[in-house]
Amino acid sequence: MSTLPRRKIGSRACDACKVRKVRCSEQPPCARCVSIGIDCTFNKRQATRGPRSLRSKTLQEIRNIQERQAQDQSPSRYPGRDSIGSLPDEVSTEGVFPGDQQSPCGGETSPAAGGTNSEFNKTPVSSLIVRLCIYRLRLFPVWPILAAEDVIASLFRNPADLATYTLANAVCAAIIAQLKLPFEGRTDDNDSATAASMAAECARTKALLQDRDDGPDATLNMLRIAFFQHIYHENQTPGGKKSLMFLREAITIAQIMGLHRRSSYALLSPDEQQIRRRILWLLFVTERGVAMLHKFPIVLRWQPGFPPLEDKLNIEHDEAHILPAFKKLVDLFWIFDQSGAFDLLIQAEDNTDVDQRSRLEYLQQRLQDISSDLDESNDVQKADICVTKCWMQAVVWRASLRRPKTAIMFAEENSIYAQPYRIVSEFLSHICHYSKTALEAHGPTIELKIFEIANALTDALATNLDLLRGSVGMDVRPVDMLIQLQRLLASSRGGNKALLTLLCARIAEVENAGSPELRGSPPKIPPTHAGEVEDDDNEDGYFGTGFEAARRDSFPSHLNMDIGRLNSHLPLPVWSSPWQDSSQATFNIDGDGSLGIMFTQLTNESWNGWL
């Protein structure tokens, strides 16, 4: 009597064959389970079949799942590298991100692979590479502390390196904010990364690094992460709490690592010594710039054990000799620091000591003697030196002006009030040779410095207008110089509306108080929310600016004019659309065009056309 064959349990594979993705004989135990010596089970229940017709709700669910899968693909999946477009979409973070499950070989899959919604958006490597290349091409002279090529190589070579991934996000977020890149620096529609998303991802992964069992590490990567977080937040809110806290964090890590002690460099390689010197001196310069702009005390003070920026013994390994402007910038702040200028600026208002007055005058002379011509440097570095030098002169002049009137001899009065005119004249004569992108590379600090330079001239005019007219042979009227500074400020990074509001008010004060000889030809007043722009693609020639006058209580109290009448009495700048093509972007400060067209291109053009 023949034995009856065993009945199939449905038309489906066993649990093991489903995991292995192989054909199953569907008879318990199946042949494949018997061959490898494991139990053959059919525990996983088959899902109920849905309706044959496609409902709108079902179609929407399919789309939602596909979108989540596209955003949250498994980080361990890498496409081939046989083409330029085949870059890894995500940085692998296996073992460090929360919620990681066992690898597929262990029999379980990650939540992302199952289509569940992730709590975070990891930045694609391709998005990081694009911004890192921008840093190397445009911002390395500003922050020469990172080898972009090494970071990119590390992202490919060791995608599980969370510190490098965090650093890349910090740098890229700072780059977008610093340059105000159009479309967040995207090169295609598939790139969804933004400055905000990368800053948030940086903060999240940095917290993971700090929460490890052995605690946060004091490393160069952690230092640079904090520094670039400072840059990002300084662009969002200049002088804000987050910006200052991240700067202090970077300085603290540098001090913990001993970057300020020359003895800590003895056993390091020449390349490591070089990058540490640059980081130390960049922090030195950055903190002093922030301190002067935002009236913030400094903590990184020079000591005799400070390592020099350039290593004479290892000059072949040190690129400082090809960054002369960075060294010149360090020299500017070094002079300021060694003269005790920071303490003098604080005490100048209440102290009339003769020695301190002479030190301010000596510092002013030292700054005036420094040349702004650097043939070996690029425009980005030259522009930084030019603006910083004139800004320092303006700050020192205003500190000298705080002395009581009785402390100023009549013989020196002419020279004191003539200094701002000379400072602005020198500034305009040099800045016209640099491209617009060279200034924009320095972010919001360049706008604050230009405003302080203009503010010094308005203070001189408002304080003693007749004396200034009689003591200086004026080739250019002061008001015309102020309007040039206004136009320069309006063009930088789309225009700083708050600073422009203040500067327009100061110019109006000078025009109202001055004599006809010192007045320029004031432009006619354009409408508050619209302006005429030369744009071939816009037949109407008008667009909304959305300009709102800044509130008076948010800014220094030196403004004596009611901001409320600014909208109806002042010439306001006109900004072109931020999405306008660079070849068509024009800036027209006055409604009738009497001041000329400004900056017809966004890159590699000089500004001598408007001087």
Phi and psi in degrees as a GROMACS rama.xvg file:
@    title "Ramachandran Plot"
@    xaxis  label "Phi"
@    yaxis  label "Psi"
@TYPE xy
-76.8799  147.395  SER-2
-82.2328  135.707  THR-3
-70.9197  139.496  LEU-4
-67.6428  148.11  PRO-5
-67.7197  140.327  ARG-6
-76.6234  138.991  ARG-7
-68.5193  142.495  LYS-8
-96.2261  79.1637  ILE-9
73.9966  169.629  GLY-10
-97.8093  74.4313  SER-11
-155.237  157.849  ARG-12
-83.3808  157.43  ALA-13
-73.476  170.646  CYS-14
-60.8605  -43.3826  ASP-15
-67.0936  -41.6299  ALA-16
-67.9727  -30.7935  CYS-17
-65.3135  -43.0381  LYS-18
-64.7068  -42.8249  VAL-19
-78.0746  -13.375  ARG-20
58.0022  51.9093  LYS-21
-127.028  163.463  VAL-22
-71.6953  136.579  ARG-23
-110.567  142.979  CYS-24
-74.242  -11.2251  SER-25
64.7967  15.3631  GLU-26
-117.86  118.76  GLN-27
-74.6311  131.412  PRO-28
-77.5633  143.983  PRO-29
-74.6236  162.906  CYS-30
-64.0547  -36.4646  ALA-31
-71.518  -37.3286  ARG-32
-68.1284  -37.7279  CYS-33
-65.2064  -38.1192  VAL-34
-67.5906  -30.7085  SER-35
-102.124  -1.73477  ILE-36
75.4983  40.1724  GLY-37
-123.635  162.79  ILE-38
-69.6367  141.461  ASP-39
-102.208  112.055  CYS-40
-122.985  153.388  THR-41
-126.135  51.6369  PHE-42
-78.8955  -32.3365  ASN-43
-73.1656  122.103  LYS-44
-79.9598  142.568  ARG-45
-78.4296  136.339  GLN-46
-68.551  149.437  ALA-47
-67.8749  136.09  THR-48
-69.2209  144.22  ARG-49
-90.3563  179.112  GLY-50
-66.9017  151.739  PRO-51
-71.4868  -34.6105  ARG-52
-76.7091  143.76  SER-53
-89.1539  115.465  LEU-54
-88.6702  157.632  ARG-55
-63.7678  -36.322  SER-56
-66.4707  -40.1258  LYS-57
-65.6661  -40.3814  THR-58
-62.3778  -39.725  LEU-59
-67.4538  -37.6531  GLN-60
-64.5836  -39.2312  GLU-61
-62.261  -43.8797  ILE-62
-62.9753  -41.4343  ARG-63
-62.2687  -42.6006  ASN-64
-64.2191  -42.682  ILE-65
-64.6271  -38.0293  GLN-66
-66.0137  -41.7209  GLU-67
-66.2925  -38.43  ARG-68
-65.9686  -35.861  GLN-69
-67.0887  -35.0313  ALA-70
-81.885  -31.5087  GLN-71
-119.109  43.608  ASP-72
-65.5308  155.972  GLN-73
-61.6699  129.291  SER-74
-68.0078  -15.1569  PRO-75
-83.6042  -6.3064  SER-76
-89.2296  123.491  ARG-77
-123.569  129.958  TYR-78
-75.3269  173.033  PRO-79
-68.1413  161.801  GLY-80
-112.499  30.4859  ARG-81
-86.7403  -1.2131  ASP-82
-142.217  163.581  SER-83
-64.9019  -35.797  ILE-84
-77.9152  -6.49293  GLY-85
-93.0941  61.3746  SER-86
-90.1866  152.118  LEU-87
-63.5707  135.035  PRO-88
-78.111  -27.6893  ASP-89
-136.65  156.776  GLU-90
-85.3029  127.674  VAL-91
-70.6107  130.29  SER-92
-129.72  33.6265  THR-93
-61.2579  125.675  GLU-94
94.3751  -7.40438  GLY-95
-121.943  -26.7567  VAL-96
-83.8106  144.522  PHE-97
-67.7098  147.05  PRO-98
86.0317  1.70345  GLY-99
-63.1928  138.062  ASP-100
-106.55  -178.844  GLN-101
-66.3745  155.707  GLN-102
-66.7149  159.834  SER-103
-56.2258  -30.4729  PRO-104
-67.7216  -16.1217  CYS-105
-88.1745  -0.450856  GLY-106
101.123  -2.3011  GLY-107
-128.874  155.797  GLU-108
-115.928  158.74  THR-109
-73.6258  158.932  SER-110
-60.6569  -35.3576  PRO-111
-62.6143  -38.7534  ALA-112
-67.5636  -24.4656  ALA-113
-85.6518  -1.64478  GLY-114
90.1902  4.52723  GLY-115
-73.3091  153.772  THR-116
-74.3653  130.688  ASN-117
-86.8957  152.138  SER-118
-83.5656  -5.84181  GLU-119
-145.409  160.316  PHE-120
-115.374  110.005  ASN-121
-75.9079  140.544  LYS-122
-79.6727  127.199  THR-123
-61.2828  143.842  PRO-124
-60.1022  -38.4178  VAL-125
-60.9707  -35.6945  SER-126
-67.7377  -38.4402  SER-127
-66.7551  -39.2856  LEU-128
-64.1965  -40.8039  ILE-129
-59.4958  -46.4472  VAL-130
-72.2288  -34.0162  ARG-131
-64.9766  -34.7852  LEU-132
-66.2415  -37.4345  CYS-133
-63.4123  -41.2378  ILE-134
-58.7722  -45.8572  TYR-135
-64.32  -36.1669  ARG-136
-82.3588  -33.4264  LEU-137
-117.835  -30.9892  ARG-138
-116.111  -1.2187  LEU-139
-60.7912  -39.9686  PHE-140
-62.7909  -24.5858  PRO-141
-80.4301  -44.4014  VAL-142
-125.451  78.0593  TRP-143
-80.9736  55.8736  PRO-144
-124.916  9.18974  ILE-145
-143.477  129.096  LEU-146
-91.0188  100.665  ALA-147
-59.3974  -35.4459  ALA-148
-62.4514  -39.7439  GLU-149
-67.5201  -37.5191  ASP-150
-65.9195  -44.5224  VAL-151
-61.8144  -44.4576  ILE-152
-62.1678  -38.8447  ALA-153
-67.3598  -35.7888  SER-154
-62.0936  -35.1784  LEU-155
-80.2474  -43.9924  PHE-156
-71.9125  -40.8015  ARG-157
-136.051  76.4724  ASN-158
-64.9385  -14.2347  PRO-159
-85.078  1.20919  ALA-160
-76.7181  98.7241  ASP-161
-68.0539  -33.4917  LEU-162
-64.7502  -43.382  ALA-163
-65.958  -41.5636  THR-164
-61.1092  -41.9756  TYR-165
-65.5875  -42.9979  THR-166
-61.689  -42.8519  LEU-167
-60.9845  -41.2365  ALA-168
-64.3559  -40.7874  ASN-169
-63.6703  -45.0588  ALA-170
-63.081  -45.8969  VAL-171
-66.6059  -39.2567  CYS-172
-63.0824  -40.7564  ALA-173
-66.076  -37.8323  ALA-174
-63.2136  -48.5803  ILE-175
-61.0415  -43.5944  ILE-176
-68.6085  -39.8321  ALA-177
-66.8187  -44.1313  GLN-178
-93.2265  -7.64381  LEU-179
48.6923  55.1608  LYS-180
-62.855  134.735  LEU-181
-61.4613  140.479  PRO-182
55.7014  30.3153  PHE-183
59.2328  23.1215  GLU-184
77.9735  15.455  GLY-185
-71.1718  146.334  ARG-186
-110.668  -12.5476  THR-187
-154.553  168.387  ASP-188
-70.3293  -19.3503  ASP-189
-79.8584  -10.376  ASN-190
-86.4467  105.995  ASP-191
-98.5024  0.561951  SER-192
-71.6141  139.374  ALA-193
-128.832  169.962  THR-194
-60.6806  -41.8079  ALA-195
-66.5356  -41.6791  ALA-196
-67.3222  -39.0518  SER-197
-71.808  -34.9162  MET-198
-65.264  -39.7677  ALA-199
-67.5936  -41.2823  ALA-200
-65.057  -37.7269  GLU-201
-61.901  -45.7345  CYS-202
-62.9213  -38.4198  ALA-203
-67.8207  -49.4663  ARG-204
-71.8155  -29.4908  THR-205
-65.0581  -38.1435  LYS-206
-63.056  -35.9973  ALA-207
-64.324  -40.1467  LEU-208
-64.4716  -37.1096  LEU-209
-78.0477  -21.6411  GLN-210
-94.0175  9.58195  ASP-211
-65.8619  163.273  ARG-212
-59.6917  -36.9198  ASP-213
-87.8762  7.0578  ASP-214
81.6214  173.357  GLY-215
-67.6994  142.429  PRO-216
-93.5142  142.254  ASP-217
-92.825  88.9596  ALA-218
-124.921  168.67  THR-219
-62.3157  -37.0976  LEU-220
-64.0233  -44.843  ASN-221
-64.4176  -35.7867  MET-222
-64.2556  -47.5806  LEU-223
-69.4017  -33.3196  ARG-224
-59.3119  -47.2488  ILE-225
-63.0599  -38.8557  ALA-226
-64.1917  -46.5684  PHE-227
-71.9995  -26.4737  PHE-228
-65.2013  -37.8654  GLN-229
-60.8001  -44.0011  HIS-230
-60.965  -45.3112  ILE-231
-59.9914  -49.8616  TYR-232
-73.8326  -26.4291  HIS-233
-66.234  -33.3185  GLU-234
-72.3124  -32.3566  ASN-235
-74.3752  -49.0319  GLN-236
-139.643  93.4132  THR-237
-57.4364  127.841  PRO-238
74.5651  12.7664  GLY-239
-75.3139  170.3  GLY-240
-62.7238  -46.8847  LYS-241
-62.8302  -42.0501  LYS-242
-59.1691  -47.7815  SER-243
-69.2447  -36.1929  LEU-244
-67.4834  -40.1782  MET-245
-68.5981  -34.8332  PHE-246
-64.8106  -44.1313  LEU-247
-63.2992  -37.136  ARG-248
-62.2207  -44.0078  GLU-249
-62.3838  -41.6489  ALA-250
-65.5979  -41.2366  ILE-251
-62.5176  -43.905  THR-252
-62.0063  -40.2811  ILE-253
-61.2208  -40.4625  ALA-254
-70.9656  -36.5107  GLN-255
-63.0034  -38.8513  ILE-256
-75.593  -11.3319  MET-257
79.6865  26.7941  GLY-258
-64.4991  -22.1848  LEU-259
-87.2732  -0.701004  HIS-260
-111.226  122.962  ARG-261
-63.1793  -29.6315  ARG-262
-66.4343  -22.8943  SER-263
-75.7416  -5.98545  SER-264
-95.2778  -4.71446  TYR-265
-60.514  -43.016  ALA-266
-96.9537  8.55374  LEU-267
-91.4712  156.234  LEU-268
-70.5319  158.056  SER-269
-56.6376  -39.8662  PRO-270
-64.9043  -41.4487  ASP-271
-67.0142  -38.9482  GLU-272
-62.0946  -42.4831  GLN-273
-61.3416  -48.2703  GLN-274
-67.5348  -33.7993  ILE-275
-68.6633  -38.4181  ARG-276
-62.0082  -45.8232  ARG-277
-62.2337  -42.235  ARG-278
-61.7747  -44.7011  ILE-279
-59.7654  -48.5938  LEU-280
-74.3289  -27.449  TRP-281
-66.8954  -40.6319  LEU-282
-63.7536  -38.7442  LEU-283
-58.1187  -47.6002  PHE-284
-70.5284  -45.3625  VAL-285
-63.1159  -44.6112  THR-286
-64.0078  -38.2502  GLU-287
-71.5244  -35.0024  ARG-288
-64.2958  -44.044  GLY-289
-64.6508  -39.997  VAL-290
-62.435  -40.5173  ALA-291
-72.7568  -36.5059  MET-292
-74.6281  -38.0161  LEU-293
-116.22  12.6947  HIS-294
55.091  55.7978  LYS-295
-118.341  132.627  PHE-296
-68.4283  154.128  PRO-297
-101.028  150.305  ILE-298
-121.583  -23.4846  VAL-299
-89.7657  90.2145  LEU-300
-98.7839  146.226  ARG-301
-67.3751  142.511  TRP-302
-131.468  157.721  GLN-303
-57.5756  -24.4102  PRO-304
-85.9137  5.997  GLY-305
-60.6517  132.114  PHE-306
-72.6118  143.437  PRO-307
-70.1815  157.323  PRO-308
-64.7691  -37.4511  LEU-309
-112.011  129.791  GLU-310
-91.4198  111.993  ASP-311
-67.1516  -28.6815  LYS-312
-80.5881  -26.5519  LEU-313
-122.605  47.4392  ASN-314
-62.8529  -28.2263  ILE-315
-71.1267  -20.5198  GLU-316
-98.2835  -4.38178  HIS-317
-110.694  117.477  ASP-318
-80.0201  3.30212  GLU-319
-61.0851  -25.0558  ALA-320
-72.9791  -15.5763  HIS-321
-101.116  7.81018  ILE-322
-121.414  62.7543  LEU-323
-63.2398  -32.6672  PRO-324
-69.7979  -34.1374  ALA-325
-63.7134  -40.4597  PHE-326
-65.5209  -39.4482  LYS-327
-64.3485  -39.0563  LYS-328
-63.5647  -42.259  LEU-329
-60.7296  -40.1113  VAL-330
-61.992  -39.9101  ASP-331
-59.6758  -49.0713  LEU-332
-73.1872  -26.2941  PHE-333
-65.1024  -44.3697  TRP-334
-60.5581  -44.3073  ILE-335
-60.916  -43.145  PHE-336
-68.467  -46.7559  ASP-337
-71.0392  -22.2676  GLN-338
-81.445  -3.66228  SER-339
70.9651  27.0007  GLY-340
-64.1862  -34.0691  ALA-341
-64.2482  -42.2474  PHE-342
-68.9277  -37.1181  ASP-343
-64.7663  -39.3461  LEU-344
-64.8988  -33.066  LEU-345
-74.51  -37.5974  ILE-346
-92.493  -7.36132  GLN-347
-62.9122  -28.8753  ALA-348
-73.1208  -31.2741  GLU-349
-111.671  -2.16361  ASP-350
-125.177  126.398  ASN-351
-112.755  24.2423  THR-352
-59.0522  135.354  ASP-353
-62.5985  -37.4127  VAL-354
-64.3851  -42.1545  ASP-355
-67.8917  -36.1738  GLN-356
-63.9208  -40.8186  ARG-357
-68.0604  -33.4913  SER-358
-66.9177  -38.2875  ARG-359
-64.2066  -41.1569  LEU-360
-66.6768  -38.509  GLU-361
-65.225  -41.6857  TYR-362
-62.9799  -41.2303  LEU-363
-60.2848  -40.595  GLN-364
-68.1012  -40.9029  GLN-365
-60.6743  -43.9868  ARG-366
-65.1583  -37.7303  LEU-367
-67.3888  -30.1948  GLN-368
-78.257  -16.5661  ASP-369
-73.5495  128.664  ILE-370
-79.0746  142.471  SER-371
-94.6745  -1.42687  SER-372
-89.2557  120.454  ASP-373
-135.102  93.0364  LEU-374
-67.3401  -26.6891  ASP-375
-81.3441  -11.4471  GLU-376
-99.9818  167.102  SER-377
-90.6883  175.295  ASN-378
-65.0331  -33.414  ASP-379
-61.2689  -44.2646  VAL-380
-71.7706  -41.7353  GLN-381
-62.0789  -42.9978  LYS-382
-62.4183  -38.8971  ALA-383
-62.8706  -44.0765  ASP-384
-63.6555  -45.239  ILE-385
-60.8717  -50.39  CYS-386
-67.2242  -43.9661  VAL-387
-64.9243  -41.6033  THR-388
-62.2758  -49.6459  LYS-389
-66.5052  -34.9612  CYS-390
-65.1309  -42.1588  TRP-391
-61.6977  -41.2279  MET-392
-61.5172  -40.5706  GLN-393
-65.6831  -40.2143  ALA-394
-64.9105  -43.8725  VAL-395
-64.6493  -39.7994  VAL-396
-62.3231  -42.9396  TRP-397
-66.9062  -33.349  ARG-398
-65.6928  -38.7978  ALA-399
-66.9573  -32.9303  SER-400
-70.823  -19.7007  LEU-401
-72.4134  -9.92847  ARG-402
-65.6458  148.271  ARG-403
-59.0929  151.166  PRO-404
-57.2752  -34.7169  LYS-405
-69.1242  -20.3949  THR-406
-81.572  -9.0295  ALA-407
-102.674  120.255  ILE-408
-71.6718  147.403  MET-409
-62.3742  -31.2371  PHE-410
-67.2561  -31.3098  ALA-411
-95.4623  -2.47292  GLU-412
-64.995  -41.7717  GLU-413
-59.8989  -45.702  ASN-414
-64.8102  -38.9664  SER-415
-63.8146  -46.7468  ILE-416
-78.6948  -12.9242  TYR-417
-86.5708  -14.6086  ALA-418
-60.089  -45.7157  GLN-419
-58.8349  -37.1182  PRO-420
-62.4337  -42.5816  TYR-421
-67.1794  -38.755  ARG-422
-62.5542  -48.4576  ILE-423
-66.4704  -38.569  VAL-424
-61.968  -44.482  SER-425
-64.9954  -40.4503  GLU-426
-61.3402  -47.9476  PHE-427
-67.7877  -31.4205  LEU-428
-70.1857  -25.5827  SER-429
-95.7941  -37.8162  HIS-430
-68.56  -21.2106  ILE-431
-68.3492  -14.5249  CYS-432
-90.6263  -3.57401  HIS-433
-108.899  149.802  TYR-434
-74.2541  159.851  SER-435
-63.817  -38.1006  LYS-436
-66.5491  -26.468  THR-437
-64.8083  -38.4526  ALA-438
-74.637  -40.7397  LEU-439
-65.5603  -21.2179  GLU-440
-64.2326  -17.0989  ALA-441
-97.9633  4.65187  HIS-442
69.0636  -154.207  GLY-443
-69.2995  -21.6503  PRO-444
-63.2214  -32.1232  THR-445
-66.4205  -34.74  ILE-446
-68.841  -42.3473  GLU-447
-64.0634  -37.896  LEU-448
-68.6746  -42.574  LYS-449
-63.0778  -38.7297  ILE-450
-63.6245  -41.437  PHE-451
-65.1028  -36.7956  GLU-452
-63.0057  -47.0222  ILE-453
-64.8395  -36.1158  ALA-454
-65.3282  -34.1704  ASN-455
-63.3935  -41.4195  ALA-456
-67.007  -41.112  LEU-457
-64.9297  -35.5767  THR-458
-63.8058  -42.3314  ASP-459
-64.149  -41.6625  ALA-460
-67.2938  -42.5859  LEU-461
-70.6654  -28.2382  ALA-462
-78.2782  -47.0762  THR-463
-149.923  78.7553  ASN-464
-67.0442  -45.2361  LEU-465
-65.3509  -39.704  ASP-466
-63.9893  -40.5147  LEU-467
-65.5593  -38.5073  LEU-468
-67.0661  -36.6831  ARG-469
-82.0567  -18.2789  GLY-470
-101.248  -11.1436  SER-471
-125.005  131.891  VAL-472
-81.5364  102.371  GLY-473
-89.7415  113.086  MET-474
-79.1192  -32.5083  ASP-475
-124.155  134.469  VAL-476
-67.5015  140.365  ARG-477
-55.9852  -38.7217  PRO-478
-65.3206  -36.3956  VAL-479
-64.1281  -37.4175  ASP-480
-65.3205  -40.0611  MET-481
-64.2278  -38.4132  LEU-482
-66.6492  -35.8686  ILE-483
-64.099  -41.4091  GLN-484
-65.3299  -36.4822  LEU-485
-62.0456  -43.5088  GLN-486
-66.9788  -38.4817  ARG-487
-63.2214  -43.254  LEU-488
-67.011  -35.0912  LEU-489
-68.4688  -27.5039  ALA-490
-87.7519  -20.9862  SER-491
-73.4297  117.599  SER-492
53.0455  38.0043  ARG-493
88.3036  -4.35904  GLY-494
93.5536  129.543  GLY-495
-95.5599  101.684  ASN-496
-64.0099  -37.7984  LYS-497
-64.7665  -47.7539  ALA-498
-67.3425  -35.772  LEU-499
-64.8855  -36.8981  LEU-500
-59.8794  -46.5633  THR-501
-64.9867  -43.6569  LEU-502
-66.8782  -39.7487  LEU-503
-60.5932  -39.3774  CYS-504
-65.3299  -40.8716  ALA-505
-66.2507  -39.7417  ARG-506
-62.966  -40.971  ILE-507
-63.0687  -38.1588  ALA-508
-60.8721  -46.0305  GLU-509
-64.099  -42.556  VAL-510
-64.0363  -38.6462  GLU-511
-71.1424  -32.3631  ASN-512
-92.0347  -21.4806  ALA-513
-82.2864  168.089  GLY-514
-84.0585  162.985  SER-515
-58.8678  -28.5649  PRO-516
-66.3347  -28.7953  GLU-517
-95.9287  -8.50496  LEU-518
-81.6279  143.824  ARG-519
-85.9335  -163.368  GLY-520
-99.0172  95.2747  SER-521
-63.4928  134.047  PRO-522
-68.3159  154.953  PRO-523
-70.7158  157.486  LYS-524
-86.2083  118.402  ILE-525
-79.1352  165.234  PRO-526
-60.9931  153.674  PRO-527
-64.2642  -39.6753  THR-528
-113.223  14.4861  HIS-529
-152.529  152.064  ALA-530
-151.25  158.077  GLY-531
-87.2704  131.059  GLU-532
-129.694  137.204  VAL-533
-81.8492  103.981  GLU-534
-142.801  115.419  ASP-535
-65.1412  -27.7589  ASP-536
-82.6946  -11.5885  ASP-537
-112.415  102.799  ASN-538
-68.4905  -31.5397  GLU-539
-72.6069  -31.2594  ASP-540
77.4912  8.93556  GLY-541
-129.111  152.749  TYR-542
-156.878  158.745  PHE-543
-82.4276  136.23  GLY-544
-97.3112  -23.4809  THR-545
64.7407  28.7817  GLY-546
-75.705  132.175  PHE-547
-127.072  133.921  GLU-548
-67.1013  138.391  ALA-549
-71.6532  150.687  ALA-550
-72.6439  144.09  ARG-551
-68.1154  -34.4337  ARG-552
-75.2441  -2.27171  ASP-553
-90.5195  -2.10995  SER-554
-134.213  172.819  PHE-555
-56.2704  154.176  PRO-556
-83.3082  7.34316  SER-557
-74.2298  -10.4837  HIS-558
-80.2494  116.084  LEU-559
-97.4564  1.85547  ASN-560
-103.909  141.174  MET-561
-70.1909  120.345  ASP-562
-63.8854  -23.439  ILE-563
-59.3909  -31.1814  GLY-564
-90.5727  6.34952  ARG-565
-65.5444  -38.3519  LEU-566
-64.4076  -23.6693  ASN-567
-110.992  -5.41813  SER-568
-127.257  -5.57398  HIS-569
-118.785  147.642  LEU-570
-76.0773  112.999  PRO-571
-97.812  147.549  LEU-572
-72.3604  158.912  PRO-573
-116.301  130.475  VAL-574
-106.464  138.791  TRP-575
-79.8946  165.74  SER-576
-60.8586  135.554  SER-577
-65.7664  -16.7143  PRO-578
-98.5072  6.68433  TRP-579
-70.668  147.255  GLN-580
-63.8508  141.448  ASP-581
-61.9874  -29.4981  SER-582
-74.0026  -14.0592  SER-583
-113.291  -1.15186  GLN-584
-75.1596  118.344  ALA-585
-129.255  157.938  THR-586
-128.107  124.681  PHE-587
-125.311  105.429  ASN-588
-71.8966  -39.4903  ILE-589
-107.726  151.602  ASP-590
-66.4666  -32.7213  GLY-591
-94.7941  1.71159  ASP-592
77.8362  15.0939  GLY-593
-71.2065  -19.6466  SER-594
-93.9853  -1.18332  LEU-595
89.5991  172.133  GLY-596
-89.9888  142.962  ILE-597
-119.186  127.397  MET-598
50.0213  82.4607  PHE-599
-78.6772  -8.42138  THR-600
-136.094  156.588  GLN-601
-94.8715  -10.0382  LEU-602
-138.178  143.555  THR-603
53.7251  48.6176  ASN-604
-134.041  148.57  GLU-605
-91.0631  163.158  SER-606
-107.132  16.9232  TRP-607
-71.0526  -7.10508  ASN-608
-71.3972  -21.7627  GLY-609
-107.77  0.959135  TRP-610
